[in-house]
Amino acid sequence: MLTLLEANLRTTLPLARIVAQALPGCEDITLGLIDPAFPTGPLPAEVMRDVIANPAYWAFCWGSGLGLARLLNEHPQWVAGKTVLDLGCGSGVAAIAAARYGAARVIACDNDPLARSATRINAALNRVELDVVAQLSDVVGRVNLVLLSDVLYDAANLPLLDEVHARFSNVLVADSRIRAITDCRYRCIAEIEARTFPNLGEFDEYRMVRLFLAGGL
């Protein structure tokens, strides 16, 4: 399974490897992620162009997803017995955590086909079942809770909140790059320290993950 992930990663990082790694503080979840020994120094110009054009963000467990997974481990009642949607699933960490900690059904959504492939492979690695879709419009049926982790780092993604609230009432946002959500529907319910894994040099200022909830759990 990991050979496909590695082949996908090498379309932009020819020397990179994928390694199955247990998540720190959440060791019952294992993901296929970029080798932590990958060099952090300057990359050749042509490689950097490829990375910018097609970033393999799914090859990392970003800090907000890791923090959310840890909190779901501590509070499985947030997802137990529910239908959960992980919007912008990336590596699939939040979706996998929800499935592992008791959700009845989990839908993972990402518009990047390589992220969807990574999510399917990581789900199989953890022996959990996910429904993987490409667009929010592909989600059918009732959803009790929507998860968004590491999605609002770009202000251009903020309209996603209105798109989500047009259909769903209960939304949990995990993000280390925003200190507040001005939308009055949200309140901060938790903070947790979690760094992107493997950490190849992310700034310390992003180590604190904040959880914002609209609706209820």
Backbone bond lengths (Angstrom), bond angles and torsions (degrees), N, CA, C in turn:
res aa  C-N    CA-C-N  psi(-1)  N-CA   C-N-CA  omega(-1)  CA-C   N-CA-C  phi
1 M - - - 1.463 - - 1.531 111.48 -
2 L 1.334 115.68 -41.64 1.456 118.85 -175.54 1.521 112.55 -70.84
3 T 1.337 116.33 -20.62 1.465 118.13 179.46 1.521 111.31 -64.44
4 L 1.331 117.85 -33.85 1.462 120.72 177.36 1.527 110.25 -67.91
5 L 1.334 116.96 -43.01 1.460 119.98 176.86 1.521 110.54 -58.90
6 E 1.329 115.66 -43.39 1.462 119.42 -178.34 1.528 110.67 -65.46
7 A 1.315 116.46 -39.71 1.466 119.47 177.98 1.520 110.78 -62.89
8 N 1.335 116.95 -40.47 1.460 120.66 177.62 1.521 111.48 -64.77
9 L 1.321 116.27 -41.59 1.465 120.47 -179.79 1.522 111.09 -64.86
10 R 1.310 116.84 -37.06 1.461 120.42 -175.40 1.528 113.28 -74.56
11 T 1.327 117.12 -6.00 1.465 117.72 172.79 1.521 111.12 -67.79
12 T 1.340 116.92 -22.62 1.468 120.51 176.42 1.519 112.51 -117.20
13 L 1.326 118.12 -28.79 1.468 121.99 179.79 1.523 107.97 -124.83
14 P 1.332 117.58 86.86 1.467 121.58 -169.72 1.524 114.73 -58.74
15 L 1.330 118.78 -26.93 1.464 120.84 -176.77 1.527 113.26 -99.79
16 A 1.308 117.15 1.38 1.463 120.23 -175.18 1.525 111.46 -78.34
17 R 1.330 114.95 153.69 1.463 121.89 176.79 1.515 109.19 -123.71
18 I 1.330 115.72 154.94 1.460 122.75 172.97 1.527 107.97 -106.57
19 V 1.325 115.30 132.92 1.458 121.36 -179.10 1.527 108.58 -129.62
20 A 1.324 117.27 136.74 1.466 121.04 174.84 1.524 108.19 -72.88
21 Q 1.344 115.25 123.01 1.461 119.78 -174.14 1.520 110.49 -134.48
22 A 1.347 116.51 130.34 1.461 121.48 173.12 1.523 108.66 -72.37
23 L 1.320 116.35 140.62 1.459 120.23 -174.90 1.528 110.85 -80.36
24 P 1.314 118.43 134.15 1.466 120.88 179.63 1.526 111.41 -64.27
25 G 1.319 115.41 128.85 1.455 120.25 -177.96 1.507 113.81 80.52
26 C 1.313 116.42 -2.33 1.469 122.12 179.91 1.532 106.74 -149.70
27 E 1.340 115.17 56.05 1.466 120.53 -167.25 1.511 114.42 -69.28
28 D 1.336 118.16 -9.98 1.460 119.32 177.67 1.522 112.11 -82.17
29 I 1.325 117.41 0.51 1.463 121.84 174.67 1.522 108.30 -115.48
30 T 1.329 115.67 129.55 1.461 122.36 179.10 1.521 108.80 -120.80
31 L 1.328 116.11 133.24 1.459 120.67 178.98 1.520 110.40 -125.59
32 G 1.324 116.02 150.20 1.450 121.37 170.33 1.519 108.83 -82.75
33 L 1.341 116.19 109.38 1.464 121.87 -173.15 1.516 110.33 -129.90
34 I 1.323 116.41 165.89 1.455 121.12 178.89 1.529 109.92 -59.66
35 D 1.303 115.87 142.22 1.458 122.41 179.45 1.531 109.33 -57.34
36 P 1.351 118.48 125.16 1.468 119.45 179.98 1.520 113.57 -63.70
37 A 1.326 117.82 -13.97 1.465 120.64 178.01 1.525 112.15 -84.72
38 F 1.333 117.70 0.46 1.462 119.99 179.65 1.522 109.53 -59.70
39 P 1.321 119.37 133.50 1.473 121.01 -175.24 1.522 112.49 -63.96
40 T 1.340 115.71 140.23 1.456 120.82 -179.91 1.527 112.70 -97.93
41 G 1.317 117.14 -0.54 1.461 121.09 -178.79 1.514 111.83 -71.92
42 P 1.329 117.62 177.34 1.469 121.78 -178.77 1.530 111.43 -57.01
43 L 1.325 115.09 137.36 1.457 121.63 178.19 1.515 109.31 -96.90
44 P 1.329 118.01 155.54 1.466 120.18 175.44 1.520 110.99 -55.11
45 A 1.333 116.39 148.71 1.471 121.32 -174.46 1.523 112.38 -55.89
46 E 1.345 116.75 -40.52 1.465 118.53 -177.07 1.527 111.16 -69.35
47 V 1.346 116.87 -32.38 1.461 120.59 176.74 1.525 110.06 -69.27
48 M 1.333 116.51 -42.61 1.456 119.98 178.94 1.532 110.90 -60.68
49 R 1.332 117.07 -38.29 1.458 119.55 178.10 1.525 110.74 -61.92
50 D 1.336 115.90 -41.72 1.463 119.83 178.84 1.533 111.21 -66.10
51 V 1.326 116.13 -40.25 1.466 120.29 -179.60 1.522 110.40 -63.25
52 I 1.323 116.72 -43.36 1.463 120.77 180.00 1.521 111.03 -66.44
53 A 1.318 116.41 -39.58 1.468 120.60 -178.06 1.525 112.08 -72.36
54 N 1.332 116.52 -32.53 1.468 120.12 -174.92 1.526 109.73 -144.33
55 P 1.334 117.67 70.67 1.466 120.19 -175.07 1.528 111.85 -66.39
56 A 1.304 115.97 132.82 1.472 121.09 -179.81 1.525 109.63 -89.31
57 Y 1.334 115.90 62.78 1.464 119.55 -176.67 1.521 111.83 -65.66
58 W 1.334 116.79 -22.54 1.460 121.67 179.42 1.532 112.37 -71.05
59 A 1.338 117.55 -9.09 1.471 121.19 179.27 1.523 111.88 -87.85
60 F 1.331 117.21 4.17 1.460 122.83 176.52 1.524 109.11 -124.23
61 C 1.329 115.94 152.15 1.459 120.71 166.45 1.522 105.56 -98.85
62 W 1.323 116.94 100.12 1.453 121.17 -175.39 1.521 110.06 -68.04
63 G 1.324 115.26 151.68 1.456 120.71 -171.64 1.510 114.39 -54.85
64 S 1.325 117.29 -38.44 1.465 119.31 -177.93 1.531 111.11 -68.30
65 G 1.326 116.89 -38.49 1.461 119.74 176.28 1.513 111.55 -65.80
66 L 1.336 116.62 -40.50 1.461 120.58 178.18 1.525 110.13 -65.13
67 G 1.338 117.08 -45.09 1.463 119.74 178.42 1.512 112.00 -60.57
68 L 1.336 117.13 -41.92 1.456 120.75 178.44 1.526 110.85 -63.70
69 A 1.337 117.39 -42.07 1.463 120.43 178.33 1.531 110.89 -60.34
70 R 1.324 117.08 -41.71 1.466 120.18 178.82 1.521 111.15 -63.13
71 L 1.340 116.70 -41.46 1.461 119.46 -179.31 1.519 111.85 -70.00
72 L 1.325 117.51 -34.01 1.463 119.43 174.74 1.519 110.90 -66.51
73 N 1.324 116.21 -33.14 1.465 120.79 175.06 1.526 110.16 -63.99
74 E 1.336 116.42 -40.88 1.460 121.05 -179.52 1.525 112.54 -76.40
75 H 1.348 116.96 -28.10 1.470 121.64 -176.28 1.524 110.24 -129.54
76 P 1.323 118.33 64.93 1.476 119.94 -177.30 1.522 113.01 -61.56
77 Q 1.327 117.61 -19.64 1.470 120.10 178.78 1.520 112.04 -64.44
78 W 1.325 117.55 -17.42 1.473 120.17 177.66 1.531 111.33 -64.32
79 V 1.337 116.66 -29.91 1.468 119.89 -175.85 1.522 113.67 -120.97
80 A 1.318 118.18 -12.22 1.467 121.43 -172.86 1.525 111.41 -56.19
81 G 1.332 115.55 126.18 1.451 122.09 176.36 1.516 115.29 75.02
82 K 1.327 118.30 4.28 1.458 121.89 -174.62 1.524 112.28 -101.57
83 T 1.327 114.62 162.36 1.461 121.36 166.44 1.514 107.26 -93.13
84 V 1.322 115.76 121.31 1.462 122.30 -172.47 1.522 108.97 -119.35
85 L 1.326 116.00 136.44 1.460 122.70 175.17 1.523 108.93 -112.09
86 D 1.336 116.93 123.72 1.465 122.55 173.71 1.524 106.59 -101.38
87 L 1.326 116.03 106.81 1.463 121.75 -175.02 1.525 109.63 -96.48
88 G 1.344 116.48 122.73 1.462 121.32 -172.65 1.508 109.35 76.83
89 C 1.335 116.29 56.55 1.470 121.38 -165.71 1.526 114.30 -72.86
90 G 1.333 119.25 -24.01 1.463 120.30 178.22 1.521 112.18 59.22
91 S 1.321 116.54 -116.99 1.468 121.64 178.99 1.519 112.46 -73.91
92 G 1.337 116.92 -13.65 1.459 121.27 -178.07 1.510 114.62 92.23
93 V 1.328 118.18 8.28 1.465 120.38 -171.91 1.520 112.68 -60.29
94 A 1.332 118.89 -46.63 1.464 119.86 -177.41 1.528 110.95 -67.93
95 A 1.326 116.64 -40.33 1.466 120.33 178.04 1.520 110.97 -62.63
96 I 1.323 116.71 -43.70 1.466 121.19 179.90 1.521 110.24 -64.67
97 A 1.340 117.12 -41.60 1.457 120.25 177.79 1.522 111.07 -61.74
98 A 1.338 117.08 -44.20 1.458 120.15 179.17 1.527 111.07 -60.29
99 A 1.335 116.44 -43.25 1.464 120.23 179.23 1.526 111.23 -65.68
100 R 1.312 116.53 -42.63 1.465 120.48 -178.03 1.521 111.53 -67.07
101 Y 1.319 116.93 -32.36 1.460 119.90 -174.31 1.515 113.47 -100.35
102 G 1.340 116.91 21.93 1.450 118.99 163.24 1.510 118.78 115.33
103 A 1.339 119.19 1.40 1.464 119.09 178.16 1.527 110.24 -63.18
104 A 1.324 116.45 143.78 1.464 120.92 179.92 1.524 111.17 -74.41
105 R 1.324 116.03 -36.98 1.467 121.63 178.45 1.524 107.71 -147.51
106 V 1.327 116.88 140.37 1.459 121.10 178.71 1.515 108.90 -130.36
107 I 1.331 115.04 130.17 1.459 122.85 176.28 1.523 107.57 -111.56
108 A 1.317 116.28 127.33 1.465 121.68 177.54 1.519 107.93 -110.38
109 C 1.326 116.30 128.75 1.465 121.06 -174.10 1.519 110.26 -127.17
110 D 1.337 116.63 130.17 1.459 121.42 174.61 1.519 108.22 -156.36
111 N 1.340 116.66 138.93 1.461 119.04 -179.18 1.522 113.17 -83.34
112 D 1.334 117.88 -2.69 1.462 122.46 177.32 1.530 109.12 -94.40
113 P 1.338 118.44 117.99 1.468 119.75 -178.28 1.522 113.11 -61.85
114 L 1.339 118.17 -30.25 1.463 119.76 178.43 1.525 110.61 -71.44
115 A 1.319 117.46 -34.50 1.463 120.16 175.13 1.525 110.18 -66.31
116 R 1.318 117.28 -40.16 1.466 119.45 177.86 1.526 110.46 -63.36
117 S 1.338 116.30 -41.04 1.462 119.92 177.10 1.525 110.87 -61.95
118 A 1.347 116.98 -44.10 1.466 120.97 178.96 1.526 110.55 -61.95
119 T 1.325 116.71 -41.18 1.460 120.18 -179.49 1.518 111.25 -64.05
120 R 1.323 117.17 -42.58 1.471 119.73 178.38 1.529 111.02 -62.88
121 I 1.325 116.58 -43.53 1.460 120.62 -178.76 1.527 110.68 -66.37
122 N 1.326 116.61 -42.95 1.467 119.33 179.38 1.519 111.84 -68.16
123 A 1.329 117.36 -33.61 1.463 119.86 175.46 1.527 110.45 -63.25
124 A 1.329 116.81 -44.49 1.463 120.17 177.63 1.520 111.16 -63.16
125 L 1.327 116.53 -38.30 1.463 121.24 178.46 1.531 111.05 -60.17
126 N 1.340 116.09 -33.31 1.465 121.36 -178.94 1.522 113.23 -99.34
127 R 1.326 116.85 3.51 1.458 122.66 176.87 1.518 112.55 57.24
128 V 1.328 115.05 44.88 1.461 120.37 173.11 1.522 108.73 -123.29
129 E 1.322 115.90 156.39 1.455 121.35 -179.15 1.523 110.17 -104.45
130 L 1.313 115.72 130.81 1.458 122.59 176.78 1.523 109.21 -130.14
131 D 1.332 116.28 149.12 1.454 121.48 166.44 1.526 106.55 -95.07
132 V 1.312 117.99 120.79 1.466 121.90 -174.74 1.521 108.59 -109.57
133 V 1.336 116.49 124.95 1.457 121.71 -178.00 1.527 109.66 -131.32
134 A 1.348 114.65 165.08 1.465 119.99 -173.94 1.519 113.38 -95.75
135 Q 1.319 118.36 -29.90 1.464 121.50 -173.20 1.522 110.04 -136.48
136 L 1.320 114.96 154.57 1.462 119.82 176.79 1.521 110.81 -59.36
137 S 1.312 116.60 -33.62 1.465 120.18 179.48 1.533 112.23 -66.49
138 D 1.343 117.25 -16.42 1.468 120.88 178.41 1.525 112.32 -81.16
139 V 1.318 117.35 -9.03 1.467 120.94 -178.31 1.521 108.89 -80.67
140 V 1.327 115.69 121.53 1.458 120.66 -179.96 1.523 108.74 -119.56
141 G 1.326 114.71 151.85 1.445 119.53 179.11 1.516 112.19 88.58
142 R 1.309 115.11 175.60 1.458 121.51 -177.77 1.521 110.64 -75.82
143 V 1.331 114.96 140.07 1.466 121.69 174.11 1.527 107.47 -122.84
144 N 1.323 116.60 126.97 1.466 121.09 -178.84 1.522 113.31 -84.26
145 L 1.341 116.31 -30.43 1.461 119.66 -176.06 1.519 109.43 -150.63
146 V 1.343 115.57 132.60 1.462 122.12 175.49 1.521 108.50 -106.50
147 L 1.327 116.28 132.34 1.457 122.49 176.49 1.525 108.91 -108.75
148 L 1.338 116.50 134.20 1.462 121.54 171.80 1.527 107.48 -131.89
149 S 1.306 116.97 113.97 1.466 119.99 177.92 1.525 109.48 -123.49
150 D 1.330 115.33 133.78 1.472 121.49 -179.50 1.521 112.23 55.64
151 V 1.307 116.84 40.36 1.469 121.36 -179.42 1.523 111.48 -109.38
152 L 1.324 117.84 -30.08 1.461 121.39 -172.54 1.525 113.19 -94.27
153 Y 1.333 117.52 14.42 1.463 121.20 177.55 1.527 111.38 -60.37
154 D 1.311 116.34 -26.40 1.458 122.70 179.02 1.524 108.23 -108.17
155 A 1.338 116.72 123.06 1.470 120.33 -179.00 1.521 112.17 -57.70
156 A 1.325 116.40 -23.86 1.465 119.76 178.91 1.523 111.78 -65.56
157 N 1.341 117.17 -16.72 1.460 120.66 -179.54 1.527 112.78 -89.73
158 L 1.331 118.27 -7.61 1.466 120.64 -177.44 1.533 113.72 -57.27
159 P 1.340 119.91 -34.79 1.472 118.80 176.90 1.526 113.50 -59.34
160 L 1.324 117.44 -16.13 1.463 119.99 176.28 1.522 111.36 -57.55
161 L 1.340 116.28 -34.82 1.461 119.15 -178.55 1.520 111.07 -60.62
162 D 1.332 116.88 -44.77 1.465 119.44 178.54 1.523 111.19 -65.77
163 E 1.332 115.82 -37.91 1.469 119.76 178.76 1.524 110.62 -63.05
164 V 1.325 115.82 -41.24 1.466 120.11 179.14 1.532 110.29 -67.08
165 H 1.345 116.49 -45.03 1.461 119.59 -176.04 1.521 112.64 -70.40
166 A 1.309 117.27 -15.43 1.460 119.29 174.54 1.526 111.37 -66.36
167 R 1.325 116.57 -20.66 1.472 120.27 -177.12 1.525 114.07 -121.47
168 F 1.339 116.96 -29.01 1.461 119.93 -171.02 1.519 110.95 -129.23
169 S 1.335 116.11 148.11 1.461 120.84 -174.80 1.519 113.70 -97.31
170 N 1.318 117.55 -33.79 1.457 121.45 -171.53 1.529 109.77 -107.55
171 V 1.325 115.77 114.16 1.461 121.28 -173.44 1.524 109.02 -132.65
172 L 1.332 115.78 130.99 1.465 121.89 179.14 1.524 108.24 -119.44
173 V 1.336 115.81 117.03 1.464 122.50 -177.93 1.520 108.91 -106.91
174 A 1.325 116.48 129.75 1.466 121.88 174.46 1.521 107.94 -118.45
175 D 1.326 116.90 123.70 1.457 119.01 -177.81 1.525 110.71 -156.35
176 S 1.329 115.71 137.03 1.463 121.08 178.55 1.524 111.87 -97.67
177 R 1.311 117.50 -6.66 1.464 120.37 -174.21 1.522 113.52 -104.19
178 I 1.318 117.00 -0.58 1.457 120.21 175.46 1.527 108.91 -126.99
179 R 1.323 115.68 141.36 1.462 121.02 -178.90 1.520 112.13 -95.35
180 A 1.314 116.75 -20.05 1.459 120.05 -179.34 1.522 109.31 -157.66
181 I 1.327 115.32 154.44 1.462 122.23 171.04 1.524 105.91 -113.05
182 T 1.301 116.98 119.93 1.466 120.74 -174.18 1.522 112.82 -72.06
183 D 1.314 116.79 -19.60 1.464 121.12 177.30 1.539 108.46 -58.93
184 C 1.338 116.33 123.78 1.463 120.76 -174.36 1.521 113.40 -67.39
185 R 1.326 117.73 -10.54 1.462 119.71 178.11 1.522 112.21 -73.08
186 Y 1.352 117.02 -16.22 1.462 120.81 -173.34 1.512 112.54 -103.45
187 R 1.322 114.47 145.28 1.453 122.08 171.20 1.521 108.38 -135.63
188 C 1.313 116.47 147.23 1.459 120.80 178.86 1.518 108.66 -79.90
189 I 1.338 116.87 125.29 1.468 119.88 -176.75 1.520 113.29 -113.28
190 A 1.331 117.77 -12.25 1.469 118.61 -178.43 1.514 110.17 -165.49
191 E 1.323 114.88 156.27 1.458 122.71 170.74 1.518 107.58 -134.44
192 I 1.321 115.65 143.97 1.456 120.13 179.21 1.523 108.83 -149.90
193 E 1.319 116.76 141.32 1.455 119.68 178.08 1.524 109.35 -85.17
194 A 1.315 116.03 125.98 1.460 121.59 179.30 1.512 108.83 -157.32
195 R 1.306 116.36 131.36 1.460 121.32 -179.53 1.525 110.00 -108.60
196 T 1.311 115.34 152.18 1.454 120.29 176.42 1.524 109.82 -55.90
197 F 1.337 115.32 139.64 1.466 121.11 -176.33 1.530 109.75 -129.67
198 P 1.344 117.36 130.78 1.464 125.14 -10.31 1.528 110.88 -67.90
199 N 1.306 115.40 147.66 1.462 120.53 -177.63 1.523 108.64 -90.46
200 L 1.322 115.42 110.61 1.460 120.37 -178.94 1.529 111.57 -102.66
201 G 1.349 115.50 28.09 1.449 118.74 174.99 1.514 114.88 117.46
202 E 1.334 117.92 23.98 1.457 120.25 178.49 1.527 110.37 -66.47
203 F 1.331 116.56 147.11 1.456 121.23 -178.11 1.532 111.34 -64.40
204 D 1.348 115.63 142.69 1.456 120.86 179.31 1.520 112.54 -61.47
205 E 1.328 117.77 -25.81 1.462 120.42 -177.01 1.526 112.29 -63.39
206 Y 1.338 116.75 -14.87 1.460 119.98 -178.84 1.527 112.25 -100.32
207 R 1.317 117.86 18.21 1.460 119.41 -174.24 1.530 112.69 -80.44
208 M 1.349 118.21 -17.56 1.463 120.43 -176.97 1.523 110.49 -99.94
209 V 1.329 115.73 119.10 1.462 122.12 -179.55 1.533 108.34 -97.75
210 R 1.313 115.89 131.96 1.466 121.68 178.08 1.516 109.47 -112.09
211 L 1.329 115.14 139.71 1.461 121.42 177.87 1.517 109.24 -109.41
212 F 1.335 114.84 126.93 1.453 122.28 179.19 1.529 108.97 -117.25
213 L 1.322 115.86 130.24 1.456 120.96 -176.49 1.523 110.92 -117.22
214 A 1.323 115.41 132.15 1.462 122.85 167.05 1.516 107.18 -112.01
215 G 1.320 117.10 133.17 1.459 119.23 -176.65 1.510 110.30 86.85
216 G 1.328 115.89 -140.29 1.461 119.86 -177.71 1.506 111.89 -138.47
217 L 1.329 114.84 172.71 1.463 122.07 178.65 1.532 110.07 -115.35
